[in-house]
Amino acid sequence: MPPMTTELVSSRYAVDDLAAAIDLCFEKGWTDGLPVVPPTEARVRAMLDAAELAPDKEIGFITNRQVAVTAEKVAINAVMAGCKPEYMPVVVAAVEGVADPRWSYHGPATSTGGAGVLMIVNGPIARRLDFNSGDNLFGPGWRANATVGRALRLVMRNVIGTLPGRLDRGTLGHPGKYTYTIAENEVDSPWPALHVERGFRADQSTVTVMAAESPHQFYNQLSSTAAGILTTLCDDMRISGNVMGQPNYVVVIAGEHMRTIAADGWSKADIRKHVFEHTQNSLAHLKRTGRLAGAVTAADETTLRPMLASPEDILVVAAGGRAGSFSAYIPGWASRRTSEAVTKLIKERSA
Amino acid sequence: MPPLEILDPTVEARKQPLTFVARPDSLKGKRIGLVENTKYNSDRLLLKIGDILKQEYGAAETRMWRKHNAGVPAHAEILEEAKRGVDVVVAGIGD
């Protein structure tokens, strides 16, 4: 095995103190608008060591940009985002995810559609690093969620050139473009975890990346059945995102709804099937509401168009607070054959 | 206390040479390829352009291909068929 390269090749800037370093990062255009942790060599090396990565290791290659994303650049941006060194393997897996041809970087990163990168962390690492899977799921307050998602966005900005107004042309964007990371509540969930459904072992840890709109929550405090709760979900979801057909949706089932649905004996597959069948729109409706071109024909009234190619394209995640009759759905970005959710193994440091 | 040193988080894109094929002096008798990016109306726009190239510039024929989606380059099948079957290609972002 060849010796590991240890040299850091990035340009260096000398500043007088931490405050000046933070200001320099703003002046250079290296931040998301919030202050960053200055990336000193010691901090960057700690990040690389935690993932046992040589600085020149290529984590991903973005074909459309002709950019190789090295471990050194990922580590620098992870430091800036405020990550602890032990978060680095999660950030690395997320970068591998968006560099995967199935995620198809150029479209979701650049599009006027303004997608963020939803990251779903599964497996033991989520508990060990204290990723939030409960109260205030999409909100602030957890360092792991906040900084890992932010690190990926800083890599996209600083390494891959995804700069708002330039190669990020989102018309509106959304707050999830700062950071957008959740974990599944595998402890309380009555169902197999997302990563197990996607072919990994329960004792492995993964991150799933999906080009995604913001989360949309729905409310149902009245139903005591699975079908009742999901009827509300489907009514909300039927007209959302690109109703003409998308690659993926995430459905997040939170505590109260999770217990009601599970008590009815419904599996994640049952949820997917129900949602797939009850979110279809008639061609007539799509034409009347300006989503599909052409005049309405008699047949259009009874011809249904599903939102997804298959029920398997719905990712069901158990997460969110224990209290409250709310759950959520998250539309994926764009349309079929554009960008699909990708799950990557988190390669943890050997003991 | 020595000055603090921080590392640059950015990277330059890899430089790659691009070679352009010489443009034809005239489109007269040329076969025109149209690469459509799947966006609404992009096919109609390209067909219109193709008609103009035939009627006003003497192009012989047009042929259109559809990409998998707007976010990816034209796939291999399009490139291979275009190499064999047309002299000039028109591509663009219809949106």
Interface residues (C-beta under 8 A of the other chain):
Chain A: L8 S10 S11 R12 Y13 A14 V15 D16 D17 L18 A20 A21 L24 C25 K28 W30 P38 P39 T40 E41 V44 N64 R65 Q66 V67 A68 V69 T70 K73 I76 N77 M80 S104 H106 G107 P108 T110 S111 T112 L154 N158 V159 G161 A293 A334 S335 R337 T338 S339
Chain B: P3 L4 E5 I6 L7 D8 P9 T10 V11 A13 R14 Q16 Y40 H68 N69 A70 G71 V72 P73 D95
